[in-house]
Amino acid sequence: MMPKQCADAFLIEIYCETKIDLSIVIRAIKGKLNKIPFQYRLQKAAGYHQVFIPFKSIAPHVDFQEMHFINIIPNRSEAEEVNPLTVVFGFVGFIQQSPQLQERISLDALPNKSIKVLVWDLDNTLWDGVLVEDGADRIQLKKGITEVIKTLDARGIVSSIASKNDHDRAWAHLSALGLAAYFVFPEINWGPKSQSIQRIAENFNVGKDTIAFIDDSAFERNEVKNIHPEVSIFKHSDYMTLTELAAFSPQTSSESALRRSFYVAQQKRSTVRCGFDGEYGEFIKTCNIQLQIRCAQLTFIDRIHELVQRTNQMNFSATRYDREMLMQLIQDQSVATFFLNATDKFGDYGTVGFCIIDLNQRRVTDLMFSCRIQSKRVEHAFLGWLLNTAYLSGWDCLQVEYKATVKNSQSEKVFSDLEFKKITQHQGVAVYSKETTSEDVSDCFITIDAPNIVFTDR
């Protein structure tokens, strides 16, 4: 057990002769089953490192009256498992810091969830100098800033821009620097930056509590903070520390480095939609969305785990499954698990959904979708496929659990759209049900590629 105020950081001293990639999980030995464990991925170059994790990031996951396991797990592929891994640890545990160390990580006024979008100012933040005053020839990128952008991009944290500047001139300079491709949905204009942040959040379709903003001007930082208190704010001098913070070190998979390309495709969709003469539903039909449904396998555990950790708005239970629990579910014979990928004529959406079905209860116990496919009827198409499959499996009805949160309220609309009826509600969890019939309820907007399977009670 740990007194509530005795620690303000978790410190790991580590040395390894090869690159370091570890998952750190802090979980209660016993206690409430719905207590979500703290998870952090530590990725560093070979060598010695001191890694500080602010205690405020861990506190929501800690029950001060219980003992806890601290698990440190190497993230290694099957090929890497063949070779032994030697890691030397110095100190590992909670600490109370000196004022000097506290200043090192005082930046972490961050939410518990990972940052998804980092919004950069340009003048005196991305580069030294003011473009419209000094000219392109006299301004220089800040040292190491390109590496920071690329490192975060590889982790799936996409960069954008909120800058008071001449758009054409600034974009031309970013292109000349070879950085323009890294910025998605940029806002380069002379309007308030709070308005730029609002548009960026809407274009990315992410919660503002997953957005960070970095700027050299105290006025601009305060203006954004006053209008959008959920946004995490950083000074321009903080940029080199971002890659060390927990909120910028999410669980990653092979898809992480592709996330920017998903949003670039979304930019194309938005541009075409603005010029489309017709209803939104008609536009969706022209997108030629294709949904691939596959039985979940351990081979794809990284992609599934990453989706589960990132999904908020379309998470039907708001549950955060850790990697170990997901592996158990995928291997459980009494449970059916599916993961979904989607594409359309503009590009790839990547992994967009995950589903858990209790075969004994004949009930969907969890369902979640990426915000990238929100309002595109993918959830309708998938539930339609589940209804058809349930009928072919001899089920009289299909039940789906749903727990309302502040973030996922829009997800409930799919039940009324598909004429599901609420049959019970207990401790905040509602159960919706619909009878299965021989009628095909697939969504005609979306082409489905799925295995021919039958649900079998276990």
Salt bridges, closest charged atoms under 4 A:
ASP21 OD2 - ARG41 NH2 2.71
ASP121 OD1 - LYS193 NZ 2.85
ASP128 OD1 - LYS142 NZ 2.62
ASP153 OD1 - ARG260 NE 2.70
ASP168 OD1 - HIS167 ND1 3.29
GLU187 OE1 - ARG199 NE 2.91
ASP209 OD2 - LYS113 NZ 3.16
ASP209 OD2 - LYS407 NZ 3.25
ASP215 OD2 - LYS193 NZ 2.59
GLU220 OE2 - LYS164 NZ 3.03
GLU244 OE1 - ARG104 NH2 3.14
GLU255 OE2 - ARG303 NE 3.51
GLU282 OE2 - LYS285 NZ 3.57
ASP302 OD1 - ARG323 NH1 2.44
GLU306 OE2 - ARG259 NH2 3.18
ASP322 OD2 - ARG27 NH2 2.63
GLU324 OE1 - ARG27 NH2 3.58
ASP344 OD2 - ARG269 NE 2.58
GLU379 OE2 - HIS380 ND1 3.98
GLU401 OE2 - ARG363 NH1 3.21
ASP417 OD2 - HIS380 NE2 2.83
ASP417 OD1 - LYS413 NZ 3.13
ASP443 OD2 - ARG377 NE 2.66
ASP449 OD2 - ARG294 NH2 2.98
ASP457 OD2 - ARG362 NH2 2.93
